[in-house]
Amino acid sequence: MVTRQIHVKGRVQGVGYRDALRAQADAAGVRGWVRNRSDGSVEAVLQGSAHAVDGVIAWAHRGPAAARVVEVHVRDPAPEFDRPYSSFERWPGA
């Protein structure tokens, strides 16, 4: 099992990005969370098999049809987010 934190920039708010990411994660069996950031970006933590997490990250580079992803930063999770997750949740914005 791996855990990755991603930060997605571009036109990713107001286009259904969070719900679409959640659907992708659920379909892949990935747990974690997604939320909007005050700077217009989207942040998420993805946890699951390396193959499943990599697949969701690959999707994150495209996003839903209305999104225009400019960049996706992938890193190990911040210490406060490095814990087990039991589902994939949509968190309030930060």
Secondary structure, 3 states (H helix, E strand, C coil): CEEEEEEEEEECCCCCHHHHHHHHHHHHCCEEEEEECCCCCEEEEEEECHHHHHHHHHHHCCCCCCCEEEEEEEECCCHHHCCCCCCEEECCCC
